[in-house]
């Protein structure tokens, strides 16, 4: 069984070299003029998890499957590639 840090390395590996996934999502959200509350409503992902994604604090998330799903939902809500 993999540990949480190893599981979450899959999410980090998906980030382009221009910044973390979380920072890119935050930048896209801010560019779109959306609040975390609006994203939480659209995705049904709790704000605390969206904040953790933006901060690249994957240890605060429930596990890699949820982390990937939450991140994909966040990207989809912004019209970004999943």
HELIX and SHEET records of a PDB file:
HELIX    1   1 UNK A    4  UNK A   13  1                                  10    
HELIX    2   2 UNK A   21  UNK A   31  1                                  11    
HELIX    3   3 UNK A   36  UNK A   43  1                                   8    
HELIX    4   4 UNK A   47  UNK A   54  1                                   8    
HELIX    5   5 UNK A   58  UNK A   60  5                                   3    
HELIX    6   6 UNK A   64  UNK A   77  1                                  14    
END                                                                             
